[in-house]
Amino acid sequence: MSAWRSWQILAVLCAIAVLVYGGVLANVYRHAGIDQTASADVIIVLGASQWDGQPSPVFQARLDKGYDLYSAGYAPYIIVTGGIGEFDMYSESEVGKKYLQGRGVRADAIYTEGVSHTTFQNLNEAARIMHEEGYASALLVSHDFHMMRAKKMSHDLGVVVLAAPVVSQSIVQQFKYSMREVWVYALYRTFWV
């Protein structure tokens, strides 16, 4: 095969890769803009980092969204997810529960799981709690850029979720994390489903 032919094949493969990447990125943005907020059995708040017993700004934004949904009567219970990170003393879910209680949510209205470290594990543990408690539907709270993957994982776990996204603070934040989501989503689809 000639060098010119090799360059043509490489150019075609690069063009295909760019088109696929762009298509997935467009879907990340499309899902980010869908808010399905409606009544459900429970609210799932996906974990994010905690800083020495306090929610990080990202986690706090998710907890605040969960609180707003709970306060508005969309669901009577909240599942907060997230385990203990390396070198941490507290689990994300413990910190989230404490934060929500501080805002006035009853302790018996909050479920926690302290073993998960990934989005898939968060959702798997939430699905376990829902199954044990007999809940059939959930409002899924996470950031807008995260919704496509989180909804796909929920579907794969057999959990009926309605998207209740937290809107990114800036278009730069949304673009940065949406670009990352394309790769993480591709890895998930390639290796786990």
C-alpha positions as CSV (number, residue, x, y, z in Angstrom):
1,M,0.0,0.0,0.0
2,S,1.4,3.4,-0.9
3,A,2.1,6.1,1.6
4,W,-0.6,8.3,-0.1
5,R,-3.2,5.6,0.4
6,S,-2.3,5.1,4.0
7,W,-2.7,8.9,4.6
8,Q,-6.2,8.7,2.9
9,I,-7.3,5.9,5.2
10,L,-6.0,7.7,8.2
11,A,-7.8,10.9,7.2
12,V,-11.1,9.0,6.7
13,L,-10.7,7.3,10.1
14,C,-9.9,10.6,11.8
15,A,-13.0,12.2,10.1
16,I,-15.2,9.3,11.4
17,A,-13.8,9.7,14.9
18,V,-14.5,13.4,14.9
19,L,-18.0,12.8,13.7
20,V,-18.7,10.2,16.3
21,Y,-17.2,12.3,19.0
22,G,-19.3,15.3,17.9
23,G,-22.4,13.2,17.8
24,V,-22.0,11.9,21.3
25,L,-21.1,15.4,22.6
26,A,-24.3,16.7,21.0
27,N,-26.2,14.0,22.8
28,V,-24.6,15.0,26.1
29,Y,-25.8,18.5,25.5
30,R,-29.3,17.4,24.4
31,H,-29.8,15.3,27.6
32,A,-28.4,18.1,29.7
33,G,-31.3,20.3,28.6
34,I,-34.0,17.8,29.5
35,D,-35.7,18.4,32.8
36,Q,-38.4,15.7,33.6
37,T,-39.2,16.9,37.1
38,A,-42.4,15.2,38.2
39,S,-43.7,13.2,41.2
40,A,-41.7,10.1,42.0
41,D,-41.3,7.7,44.9
42,V,-37.8,8.9,45.9
43,I,-35.1,11.4,44.9
44,I,-31.6,10.0,44.2
45,V,-28.8,12.5,44.7
46,L,-25.6,11.3,43.1
47,G,-22.5,11.8,45.2
48,A,-19.6,14.1,44.6
49,S,-16.6,14.9,46.7
50,Q,-16.8,16.1,50.3
51,W,-14.1,18.3,51.9
52,D,-13.4,17.3,55.5
53,G,-17.0,16.8,56.4
54,Q,-18.5,19.5,54.3
55,P,-20.0,19.0,50.8
56,S,-17.9,20.4,47.9
57,P,-19.6,23.1,45.9
58,V,-20.6,20.5,43.2
59,F,-22.0,18.2,45.9
60,Q,-23.8,21.1,47.7
61,A,-25.4,22.1,44.4
62,R,-26.8,18.6,44.0
63,L,-27.9,18.4,47.6
64,D,-29.7,21.8,47.3
65,K,-31.5,20.6,44.2
66,G,-32.6,17.4,46.0
67,Y,-33.7,19.5,49.0
68,D,-35.7,21.8,46.7
69,L,-37.5,18.9,45.1
70,Y,-38.2,17.3,48.5
71,S,-39.5,20.6,49.9
72,A,-41.7,21.1,46.9
73,G,-43.3,17.7,47.5
74,Y,-42.1,15.8,44.4
75,A,-41.0,12.8,46.5
76,P,-41.1,12.0,50.3
77,Y,-37.7,10.4,50.5
78,I,-34.1,11.1,49.4
79,I,-31.3,8.6,48.7
80,V,-27.9,10.2,49.1
81,T,-25.1,8.2,47.5
82,G,-21.3,8.1,47.9
83,G,-18.7,6.2,49.9
84,I,-15.5,7.1,51.6
85,G,-12.8,8.4,49.3
86,E,-9.1,7.5,49.7
87,F,-7.6,9.4,52.8
88,D,-11.1,10.6,53.8
89,M,-12.7,10.2,57.1
90,Y,-16.4,10.7,56.1
91,S,-18.5,9.2,53.3
92,E,-20.1,11.5,50.8
93,S,-23.5,10.1,51.8
94,E,-22.9,10.8,55.5
95,V,-21.9,14.4,54.7
96,G,-24.9,14.7,52.4
97,K,-27.3,13.4,55.1
98,K,-25.9,15.8,57.7
99,Y,-26.2,18.7,55.3
100,L,-29.8,17.9,54.4
101,Q,-30.8,17.5,58.0
102,G,-29.2,20.9,58.7
103,R,-31.6,22.3,56.1
104,G,-34.6,20.6,57.9
105,V,-35.1,17.3,56.2
106,R,-36.2,14.6,58.7
107,A,-33.5,11.9,59.3
108,D,-36.0,9.1,58.6
109,A,-36.7,10.6,55.1
110,I,-33.0,10.2,54.1
111,Y,-31.4,6.9,53.0
112,T,-27.6,6.6,52.6
113,E,-25.2,4.1,51.2
114,G,-21.5,4.4,52.1
115,V,-19.8,1.9,49.8
116,S,-20.0,3.3,46.2
117,H,-17.1,5.1,44.5
118,T,-18.4,5.5,40.9
119,T,-21.6,6.7,39.2
120,F,-22.5,3.1,38.3
121,Q,-21.9,2.0,41.9
122,N,-24.0,5.0,43.2
123,L,-26.9,3.9,41.0
124,N,-26.5,0.2,41.8
125,E,-26.7,1.0,45.5
126,A,-29.6,3.3,45.0
127,A,-31.4,0.6,43.0
128,R,-30.8,-1.9,45.9
129,I,-32.4,0.5,48.4
130,M,-35.3,1.2,46.0
131,H,-35.9,-2.5,45.6
132,E,-35.7,-3.2,49.3
133,E,-38.2,-0.4,50.1
134,G,-40.5,-1.1,47.2
135,Y,-39.9,2.2,45.3
136,A,-40.6,2.1,41.6
137,S,-39.5,5.5,40.3
138,A,-37.0,8.2,41.2
139,L,-36.0,11.7,40.4
140,L,-32.4,11.6,39.5
141,V,-30.3,14.6,40.6
142,S,-26.9,15.2,39.2
143,H,-25.3,17.9,37.0
144,D,-26.6,18.5,33.5
145,F,-23.5,17.2,31.7
146,H,-23.7,14.0,33.7
147,M,-27.3,13.1,32.8
148,M,-26.9,11.1,29.6
149,R,-24.6,8.6,31.2
150,A,-26.4,8.5,34.5
151,K,-29.8,7.9,32.8
152,K,-28.2,5.1,30.6
153,M,-26.7,3.4,33.6
154,S,-30.1,3.7,35.5
155,H,-31.8,2.1,32.5
156,D,-29.3,-0.7,32.4
157,L,-29.9,-1.3,36.1
158,G,-33.7,-1.4,35.6
159,V,-34.4,1.8,37.5
160,V,-37.0,4.1,36.2
161,V,-35.6,7.6,36.6
162,L,-36.7,11.1,35.7
163,A,-34.0,13.6,35.1
164,A,-33.8,16.6,37.5
165,P,-30.5,18.2,36.4
166,V,-28.5,20.8,38.3
167,V,-27.6,23.5,35.8
168,S,-23.9,24.0,35.4
169,Q,-22.5,27.3,36.9
170,S,-21.0,28.4,33.6
171,I,-20.8,27.4,29.9
172,V,-17.1,26.8,30.4
173,Q,-17.8,24.3,33.2
174,Q,-20.5,22.6,31.2
175,F,-18.3,22.4,28.1
176,K,-15.2,21.1,30.1
177,Y,-17.2,18.3,31.8
178,S,-19.3,17.5,28.7
179,M,-16.0,16.8,26.8
180,R,-15.0,14.4,29.5
181,E,-18.4,12.8,29.5
182,V,-18.0,11.7,25.9
183,W,-14.9,9.6,26.8
184,V,-16.4,8.2,30.0
185,Y,-19.7,7.3,28.2
186,A,-17.7,5.6,25.4
187,L,-15.7,3.6,27.9
188,Y,-18.9,2.6,29.7
189,R,-20.6,1.5,26.5
190,T,-17.5,-0.3,25.3
191,F,-16.6,-2.3,28.5
192,W,-19.7,-2.6,30.7
193,V,-22.7,-2.9,28.3
